[in-house]
């Protein structure tokens, strides 16, 4: 998919008219997958068929990201935190070695280590220290072959491995499991337990806890209660203005981060929502794409990333401290972590 990427004149006009004057000069993308194709491995057909995100793109090299980020964010200073493509069956040791080499050679600002629970805690500590990682990227998919798997945190984040990270005061980029997303009662309980057991770990709840629709986010905020700001959160793959508004209302503005989840979103499209569900629309011919709006409408699509940026800028623009708030979300909060 990366090789097919193009930025059109419509995209350039959209950026100039809707984004350029409002986007801060420094950007830090806290959530992206940087991987070599050879480390992806053979994706099982059943996994590929069931996962729209994998169908969109799995491999993106650091060189590709630098080239495209210069194109997509013209005139900006761009920083990034990345980790490999977390797909069961891939060469996760290879992913970690690649990210570590990029950090070492200063081609990447910071990197997360893919946490493989089948590797001992002692070996995990060695790889972490030698690789210069800033934290872990665990994934239920490593154990259960499903992003929304009904799985407990310790099954894919064993306590012995978490102690390694806690001892190093590292960062945890957490994609919560279970079909109920962030507000699932077990997710809420286990998040609180994780925070209590490992107080020196900074926990980032990725994708606002997979709260792509407002109902999930608002329910989670109510259930987290006073613990809501015990965590950091990122906007990766979050476009819904109602979720962005709720995040700004409920969360500490120093603990919210910009993220893209590239290379999944190297395409032209937008998202439609209800209170509890969403649908992606795209111009490109992905297996999941039914072209429901027709090719004429699709010609008006801009980059999915630009749709996200516009919505973030629109909502933050309503705040009395809009400039400062945007600088925090797009750069300063992440720079403070890394």
N, C-alpha and C positions, 0 to 999 in steps of 0.2 A: 504493500500500500504506500509506503514512503516513497518508492520510486515513481509513483503515479501522482504525487502531490503537485498541485499547481496553485499559484496565487493569481487570480484574475484581476482585470481592471475594475470589475465591480467590487472585489474585495478591497482593493487599494482605495477606491472612492469611499467605501463604507468606513474604513479605518480613518480616513482623513476627515470625514463629516461627523462621525459618531464617537470616535475614540480618542484621536490624537491629542486634542487640546486638554483632555481630562485625565489621561493616563500618566502616572508619575514617571520621572526620568529613570528611576531605578526599579527593577523588577526582580523578584526572587520566586521562581517556580519551585515549590516545596515537594511536589508529587509528580514524578514522571519515571517511566521505565526506559532505561538505556541498556541495550543488549546487542550482542552479536548474533547474527542469524544462526551460526553453527551451534550456539548454546541453547537455542529454543527446543531442539529435539523434535521428534515425531509426535505431533499432537493427535491423540486418539480421535477417530472420526466422530464418535459419540460426544466427546467433549467439544470438538469444534462445532458440531451441529447445534449444541445446546447453549453455546456462549457467544452472544452477538459481539461482545467486546474483542474476543480473540479473532473473530472474523474480520474485524476492522483493522487490526494490525498488532503484531507482537514484537517485532524487532525494530529498533531505532538506534543507530550508532551515535556516539558523541559528536562525530563530525557532521552527521546529518542534522542533529539538533542545533548545533552552532550555526549552520548554514540557514536553516529554516527560521530560527529565532531571530536572526538578523533581518530576515525578510518580513516576518510577522510583526515584530516590535521595532519598526524602523526608528533609529535615533536613540534607542534605549540601551542602558547598561543592564545586561541580563545575567543573573546568577541562577544556579540550580542545585537542587538536592535530588538524587536519583537512586534507583535500585534496579535490579534486573527484572526480567519478565517472570512473574511468579506463576508458573504453570507446572503442575505435577508432571514428572517425567522428563523435565528439562535438565540441563546440566547446571545445577545451582552453584556448584563449586566454581564452574567456569564463569557464571554470572558474577559471583562475588570477586573473583580474581580480576575480571575486567573493570568493575567499579573501583576496586582498590587501586588498580594501576592508573585510572583516570584521576583519582584523588591524589595519588603520589606525584603524578606528573603535572598537577595543577590544571588539569583539563576539566575538572569538575569541582565545584565548591565544597560539596559534602556528599557522603554516600551512606546508604543504609545496607546492612548485610541481610540477605535473605536467610531467615531462620529455618533451618532444617531440623525438626525435632528428632530425627533418626540419628543425628550426629551427637556424640556425647557433649555434655556441658564443658568438659575440660578441653576438648578439641574446638568447640565453639569459641571458647575464650581465647585460645591461641590464634584462630583465624581472625577474630575480631580485633585483637591487639595488633597483629602484624599487618592487617589491612587498613588500619587507620580509620575505621568506621565510626560514624556518629551515633548509630543506633541499629535497631532491628526492623525488618519488615517481615513479620510473620503472616501466615495466610492459612485459613482453614483448608483451602484447596490442596495444600501439601499433604494433608491427611485424608480428607474426605472426597476430593474430586468434585467439589461443588462450593461456589462462593457463599451460598446461603445455607450451608449445611447446618443441621441440628447437632452442633458439636460444642463441647465445653472449651473454655479458654485454655485450661491446662493440657488438653489433648494436642493442641498445636502450638502452645507456649508453655512448655513444662516449667515448673517452679525452679528447677535447678538451672535452667537456661536463663530464666528471668533474674535469678540472683546474680548471675554474671553481669547482666546489664545494670542492675541496681548498684552493684559494687563500683561500676564505672560511671555512675550518674549519667547513663545514656538516654537516648530518645527512642520511644516505641511508636512506630507508624502503624496504627491498628485499623484494619478493615474488619468491622464486626460481622460475625456470622449470623445465621438464622433468618428464616423468611420474614420474621417480624421486625427486622432491622433494629435500629438503635433502641426503640422503646420496648422491645421484648423484655419481659420481666427478668429472665435469666441473664440477658446481656447487662441490664442495669445492675443486678446484684453482683455479677462477676466483675464488672468495671469497678464498682466500689471496693470489692475485695482485693482486686489487683492493686488499686491505689493504696490501700491500707498495708498490704503485705510488702510492697516495693515502693516506698515513699520517695526514693531518690531517682526514680525513672520519670521523665517527662513523657506523658502519654498524649499523642496526637490522634484524635478520632478522625479517621480519613472519611472524606465525602460527607461530612456532617453526620456520620453514622449511617451512610447510605440513605439519608433523608432527602431524597430528591423531590419530595412533595411535602407540603406544610403540615399535614396531619401527623406524620411520623415525627417530625422535628418537635412540634409543640407537645405531643404526648411524652416524648423523651425528656423535654425540659421540665415538665411537671414531675415526672418520676425521679429525675436526678436531684431535684430540689436544691438544697444548699451545696450539693457536691458539683453543680454544673460547671463551676469555674475551677475545679480541680484538674481539668483537662484542657488541652489545646484542641483546635478544630481546623480542618482545611476545607476549602471550597471546590476541591477537585471534582469535576463532572456535575457540579451543582449550578443550575441555570435559573431555577424558578425564583422570580423576584420575591414571592411571598416567603420562601425559605430564607433568602438573604435578609429580608426585613426582620424576620423573627430572630435570626442569628444576631443581628446588630442590637436588637432589643434585649435579648436574654444573656448574651455572652460578654465577657471582658474583652474589650476591643484590642487589648495587647496580646490576646491569645488566639487570634483568627488569622489564617494564612491563605494566600493565593496558591492554587495548584491547578494543573491541567489534566493530569492522567494521560499525557501523551505516551505512546503514539496512537492510543485508541481513537483520539478525536482529530486525526489529520483528514478531515473531510468537510464538505459543505452541507450544512443542514441546520435543523432546529429541533426543538422538543415541544411536545404538547403534553398538558397535564390535566388530571383531575385532582381531587384532594388526596387521593391515595395511590394513584398509578400514573405512569407516563408512557409516552411513545416517542421514539426517535424517528425523525424524518431526514432523509439524505438524498443527495443527487447521485452519489456514486452507487455502483451496482453491487452492493453487499448481498449475501444470501438472504439476510433477514429483511431487506428493503423491498417493499411492495409498491413503491412509487405512488402512494395514495393520492398525492396532490397533483400528479401529472408533471410532465417535463417542462411545460411552459412556466408553471409556478416555481419549479425547482431551479430554473435559470436565475431566479431572484434570490436564491439562497446565498448567504455568505459563509465564511468559515464558522463552524460550530464554536471555535474558540472566540471568535469575534462576537457571537451572540452572547457568550458568557461574559466577556469583557463589558459589553454594552449594558447588560443587566446589572452587573456589579457597580459600574460607574453611575448608572441611573439611580440606584437605590442609595448608594453612599452620598450622592449629590444632594439628597434631601436632608442630610445632617448639617447642623450649623458649623461643624468643624470638618467639612468635607475634604479639604486638602490634606489635613493632618491624618484623618481616618484612612484615606486612600494610601498615603505613604506608609502607614502602619501595616495595612493588609497586604499591600503589594511588595513591600520590601523590609521595612524596619523590624517587624516582629520576627521574621525568619532570620534576618541578619543577627538579631539578638540571640537566637538559639544556636546558630552555627558559627 
